[in-house]
Amino acid sequence: MSSTLVADRIRWSRDRPKITYEARKQLYSEFLTELSTTRDILRAAGREYFAAEVSRQQAANEAFRVSNLYSRRYQVSNIAPPEIVAAATTSVL
């Protein structure tokens, strides 16, 4: 039984970096998708592609409301290295 536990521990140690890498890759992709979506909505607001009754301010607020950009940024800050967190924070501000 102890040899099984040792083998499982070795396998876990070997697979852990790959699992961490895949999780980060997925989260970074989701963050960039949210960032791109928010940017597209903001660009449309800047060009007044919305109905006349919607102000630019309302359209910009809606861009951030409908996206998960801030929650993704918080998720990035939980698992990413400091330089990635800084870049994510700068891109949202």
Backbone as a chain_set.jsonl record, in Angstrom:
{"seq": "MSSTLVADRIRWSRDRPKITYEARKQLYSEFLTELSTTRDILRAAGREYFAAEVSRQQAANEAFRVSNLYSRRYQVSNIAPPEIVAAATTSVL", "coords": {"N": [[0.82, -1.186, 0.0], [1.94, 1.263, 0.749], [3.745, 1.666, -1.308], [2.07, 2.263, -3.427], [1.014, 4.695, -2.598], [3.34, 6.244, -2.614], [3.962, 6.13, -5.334], [1.714, 7.444, -6.363], [2.108, 9.965, -5.25], [4.497, 10.759, -6.49], [3.633, 10.818, -9.164], [1.7, 12.846, -8.967], [3.339, 15.012, -8.253], [4.851, 15.206, -10.569], [2.896, 15.786, -12.507], [1.748, 18.13, -11.637], [2.929, 20.757, -12.398], [2.155, 20.85, -15.121], [-0.639, 20.825, -14.96], [-1.061, 23.223, -13.584], [-0.025, 25.024, -15.472], [-1.849, 24.637, -17.587], [-4.217, 25.535, -16.376], [-3.609, 28.249, -15.928], [-3.21, 29.076, -18.568], [-5.795, 28.749, -19.638], [-7.262, 30.581, -18.032], [-5.93, 33.011, -18.658], [-6.592, 33.206, -21.338], [-9.382, 33.511, -21.154], [-9.469, 35.953, -19.784], [-8.292, 37.692, -21.693], [-10.194, 37.484, -23.7], [-12.45, 38.658, -22.483], [-11.407, 41.213, -22.113], [-11.051, 42.044, -24.765], [-13.71, 42.003, -25.696], [-14.875, 43.967, -24.073], [-13.379, 46.183, -24.912], [-14.237, 46.364, -27.585], [-16.94, 47.074, -27.27], [-16.627, 49.52, -25.974], [-15.32, 50.955, -27.986], [-17.348, 51.064, -29.893], [-19.159, 52.623, -28.461], [-17.726, 54.993, -28.334], [-17.825, 55.755, -30.949], [-20.415, 56.257, -31.271], [-22.343, 54.245, -31.934], [-24.695, 53.462, -30.867], [-28.174, 53.514, -29.835], [-29.97, 56.617, -29.995], [-31.01, 57.391, -27.537], [-29.292, 56.37, -25.684], [-26.583, 57.319, -23.845], [-23.031, 58.01, -24.267], [-21.693, 57.572, -21.884], [-23.469, 55.848, -20.538], [-23.342, 53.662, -22.281], [-20.658, 52.966, -22.024], [-20.566, 52.27, -19.315], [-22.247, 50.078, -19.433], [-20.697, 48.341, -20.952], [-18.71, 47.512, -19.158], [-20.366, 46.397, -17.262], [-21.625, 44.174, -18.46], [-19.532, 42.545, -19.124], [-17.152, 40.156, -17.838], [-14.845, 41.208, -16.95], [-13.612, 42.448, -14.667], [-13.928, 40.456, -12.694], [-12.46, 38.398, -13.862], [-9.953, 39.59, -13.827], [-9.445, 39.634, -11.1], [-9.321, 36.899, -10.65], [-7.036, 36.309, -12.136], [-5.175, 37.656, -10.576], [-5.029, 35.972, -8.434], [-3.645, 33.656, -9.238], [-1.562, 34.229, -10.958], [1.841, 35.226, -11.79], [3.521, 38.126, -10.323], [4.243, 40.066, -12.34], [2.465, 39.564, -14.416], [0.034, 40.036, -13.168], [0.304, 42.781, -12.707], [0.313, 43.732, -15.355], [-2.267, 42.954, -16.169], [-3.825, 44.455, -14.427], [-3.135, 47.062, -15.197], [-4.126, 47.074, -17.791], [-6.835, 47.139, -17.409], [-7.405, 49.466, -16.104]], "CA": [[0.0, 0.0, 0.0], [2.788, 2.453, 0.797], [4.354, 1.886, -2.624], [1.044, 2.913, -4.233], [0.97, 6.091, -2.165], [4.561, 6.881, -3.101], [3.809, 6.269, -6.789], [0.732, 8.505, -6.584], [2.744, 11.238, -4.89], [5.451, 11.064, -7.56], [2.833, 11.168, -10.337], [1.114, 14.152, -8.678], [4.427, 15.999, -8.336], [5.241, 15.319, -11.972], [1.799, 16.353, -13.29], [1.294, 19.412, -11.076], [3.261, 21.921, -13.236], [1.356, 20.831, -16.343], [-1.999, 21.222, -14.588], [-0.99, 24.648, -13.282], [0.157, 25.699, -16.747], [-3.114, 24.579, -18.332], [-5.179, 26.404, -15.686], [-3.231, 29.629, -16.229], [-3.459, 29.301, -19.993], [-7.243, 28.898, -19.789], [-7.67, 31.838, -17.405], [-5.398, 34.125, -19.446], [-7.404, 33.268, -22.548], [-10.669, 34.08, -20.77], [-9.25, 37.368, -19.472], [-8.086, 38.422, -22.942], [-11.478, 37.517, -24.396], [-13.263, 39.683, -21.817], [-10.785, 42.503, -22.401], [-11.359, 42.353, -26.155], [-15.142, 42.294, -25.791], [-15.095, 45.273, -23.45], [-12.789, 47.179, -25.806], [-15.104, 46.519, -28.761], [-18.129, 47.821, -26.861], [-16.196, 50.897, -25.722], [-15.071, 51.586, -29.294], [-18.665, 51.359, -30.48], [-19.706, 53.759, -27.706], [-16.986, 56.172, -28.754], [-18.242, 56.115, -32.312], [-21.857, 56.494, -31.176], [-23.091, 53.227, -32.657], [-25.816, 53.059, -30.04], [-29.392, 54.289, -30.05], [-29.853, 58.015, -29.576], [-31.382, 57.57, -26.121], [-28.217, 55.835, -24.85], [-25.408, 58.199, -23.869], [-21.741, 57.318, -24.287], [-21.412, 57.138, -20.51], [-24.28, 54.66, -20.279], [-22.805, 52.573, -23.094], [-19.393, 52.55, -21.407], [-20.913, 51.557, -18.086], [-22.811, 48.785, -19.841], [-19.583, 47.497, -21.413], [-18.086, 46.903, -17.984], [-21.36, 45.623, -16.53], [-21.916, 42.893, -19.113], [-18.345, 41.69, -19.22], [-16.607, 39.606, -16.596], [-13.459, 41.665, -16.96], [-13.075, 42.647, -13.323], [-13.818, 39.172, -11.983], [-11.329, 37.679, -14.454], [-8.722, 40.217, -13.333], [-9.241, 39.138, -9.731], [-8.87, 35.512, -10.764], [-5.635, 36.364, -12.577], [-4.346, 38.074, -9.443], [-4.896, 34.847, -7.5], [-2.773, 32.558, -9.663], [-0.504, 34.66, -11.877], [3.019, 35.897, -11.23], [3.302, 39.568, -10.133], [4.332, 40.864, -13.563], [1.214, 39.353, -15.17], [-0.992, 40.755, -12.41], [0.499, 44.205, -12.972], [-0.13, 43.986, -16.726], [-3.718, 42.822, -16.191], [-4.39, 45.616, -13.715], [-2.913, 48.228, -16.04], [-4.992, 47.0, -18.968], [-8.226, 47.394, -17.02], [-7.57, 50.841, -15.593]], "C": [[0.873, 1.263, 0.0], [3.454, 2.719, -0.554], [3.354, 2.557, -3.571], [0.955, 4.397, -3.886], [2.188, 6.861, -2.667], [4.458, 7.116, -4.604], [2.816, 7.379, -7.12], [1.326, 9.875, -6.294], [3.742, 11.669, -5.975], [4.701, 11.514, -8.815], [2.221, 12.569, -10.164], [2.168, 15.253, -8.81], [4.854, 16.245, -9.781], [4.17, 16.054, -12.791], [1.382, 17.749, -12.835], [1.688, 20.618, -11.933], [2.431, 21.99, -14.521], [-0.08, 21.287, -16.057], [-2.051, 22.713, -14.291], [-0.864, 25.46, -14.561], [-1.158, 25.751, -17.526], [-4.166, 25.491, -17.697], [-4.883, 27.874, -15.974], [-3.539, 29.974, -17.679], [-4.947, 29.543, -20.248], [-7.717, 30.239, -19.224], [-7.169, 33.044, -18.186], [-6.21, 34.301, -20.729], [-8.764, 33.905, -22.251], [-10.542, 35.575, -20.462], [-9.098, 38.18, -20.757], [-9.369, 38.514, -23.76], [-12.368, 38.6, -23.808], [-12.717, 41.078, -22.114], [-11.124, 42.951, -23.826], [-12.833, 42.73, -26.334], [-15.45, 43.676, -25.225], [-14.558, 46.387, -24.34], [-13.686, 47.426, -27.017], [-16.353, 47.326, -28.424], [-17.774, 49.285, -26.612], [-15.915, 51.644, -27.029], [-16.383, 51.955, -29.974], [-19.308, 52.546, -29.765], [-19.019, 55.049, -28.12], [-17.378, 56.652, -30.134], [-19.749, 56.323, -32.416], [-22.664, 55.528, -32.042], [-24.288, 52.722, -31.866], [-27.021, 53.929, -30.362], [-29.234, 55.687, -29.449], [-30.142, 58.213, -28.092], [-30.321, 57.026, -25.151], [-26.995, 56.747, -24.967], [-24.129, 57.367, -23.933], [-21.394, 56.776, -22.909], [-22.201, 55.878, -20.167], [-23.748, 53.454, -21.047], [-21.496, 52.055, -22.504], [-19.652, 51.782, -20.115], [-21.456, 50.166, -18.394], [-21.715, 47.826, -20.292], [-18.93, 46.792, -20.232], [-19.071, 46.044, -17.202], [-21.566, 44.235, -17.145], [-20.709, 41.971, -19.211], [-17.952, 41.175, -17.841], [-15.168, 40.062, -16.403], [-12.883, 41.808, -15.561], [-12.943, 41.334, -12.56], [-12.675, 38.337, -12.553], [-10.004, 38.264, -13.961], [-8.428, 39.745, -11.91], [-8.778, 37.689, -9.743], [-7.407, 35.457, -11.196], [-4.741, 36.712, -11.398], [-4.159, 36.961, -8.419], [-3.874, 33.811, -7.929], [-1.583, 32.979, -10.512], [0.688, 35.242, -11.129], [2.784, 37.419, -11.169], [3.349, 40.398, -11.417], [3.08, 40.723, -14.44], [0.081, 40.083, -14.486], [-0.894, 42.256, -12.693], [0.007, 44.566, -14.378], [-1.65, 43.912, -16.831], [-4.386, 44.015, -15.533], [-4.269, 46.866, -14.56], [-3.869, 48.228, -17.235], [-6.439, 47.325, -18.656], [-8.436, 48.838, -16.598], [-7.717, 51.834, -16.681]], "O": [[0.555, 2.229, -0.693], [3.7, 3.872, -0.906], [3.756, 3.342, -4.43], [0.834, 5.246, -4.769], [2.065, 8.008, -3.096], [4.827, 8.184, -5.093], [3.04, 8.163, -8.043], [1.069, 10.835, -7.021], [3.8, 12.848, -6.324], [5.096, 12.488, -9.456], [2.223, 13.374, -11.096], [1.913, 16.298, -9.408], [5.18, 17.371, -10.156], [4.501, 16.853, -13.668], [0.727, 18.472, -13.586], [0.825, 21.461, -12.182], [2.048, 23.077, -14.954], [-0.659, 22.049, -16.831], [-2.989, 23.395, -14.705], [-1.533, 26.482, -14.712], [-1.527, 26.797, -18.06], [-4.924, 26.148, -18.41], [-5.798, 28.655, -16.235], [-4.07, 31.045, -17.972], [-5.309, 30.449, -20.999], [-8.487, 30.949, -19.871], [-7.912, 34.01, -18.361], [-6.478, 35.427, -21.148], [-9.238, 34.743, -23.017], [-11.407, 36.366, -20.838], [-9.709, 39.24, -20.895], [-9.603, 39.515, -24.438], [-12.975, 39.376, -24.546], [-13.484, 42.014, -22.341], [-11.448, 44.117, -24.05], [-13.151, 43.68, -27.05], [-16.193, 44.453, -25.824], [-15.208, 47.419, -24.505], [-13.872, 48.571, -27.429], [-16.775, 48.171, -29.213], [-18.526, 50.184, -26.989], [-16.236, 52.825, -27.157], [-16.509, 53.031, -30.56], [-19.937, 53.386, -30.408], [-19.669, 56.087, -28.242], [-17.267, 57.84, -30.44], [-20.288, 56.537, -33.502], [-23.552, 55.939, -32.788], [-24.831, 51.661, -32.171], [-26.915, 54.938, -31.06], [-28.46, 55.896, -28.514], [-29.576, 59.107, -27.462], [-30.441, 57.201, -23.939], [-26.443, 56.924, -26.054], [-24.151, 56.162, -23.683], [-20.871, 55.669, -22.776], [-21.658, 54.946, -19.573], [-23.71, 52.345, -20.514], [-21.252, 50.848, -22.487], [-19.021, 50.757, -19.861], [-21.153, 49.2, -17.694], [-21.801, 46.624, -20.038], [-18.633, 45.6, -20.306], [-18.675, 45.077, -16.552], [-21.669, 43.242, -16.425], [-20.855, 40.758, -19.364], [-18.379, 41.707, -16.816], [-14.371, 39.375, -15.764], [-11.777, 41.337, -15.297], [-11.955, 41.122, -11.856], [-11.99, 37.64, -11.805], [-9.05, 37.528, -13.709], [-7.274, 39.487, -11.568], [-7.936, 37.297, -8.935], [-6.633, 34.652, -10.681], [-3.669, 36.13, -11.236], [-3.223, 37.007, -7.62], [-3.285, 33.145, -7.077], [-0.686, 32.173, -10.762], [0.567, 35.692, -9.99], [1.933, 37.937, -11.892], [2.571, 41.34, -11.566], [2.692, 41.669, -15.125], [-0.754, 40.691, -15.156], [-1.912, 42.918, -12.895], [-0.645, 45.593, -14.562], [-2.258, 44.733, -17.517], [-5.392, 44.525, -16.025], [-5.211, 47.655, -14.633], [-4.36, 49.283, -17.636], [-7.189, 47.74, -19.539], [-9.539, 49.369, -16.727], [-7.864, 53.027, -16.413]]}, "num_chains": 1, "name": "protein.A"}
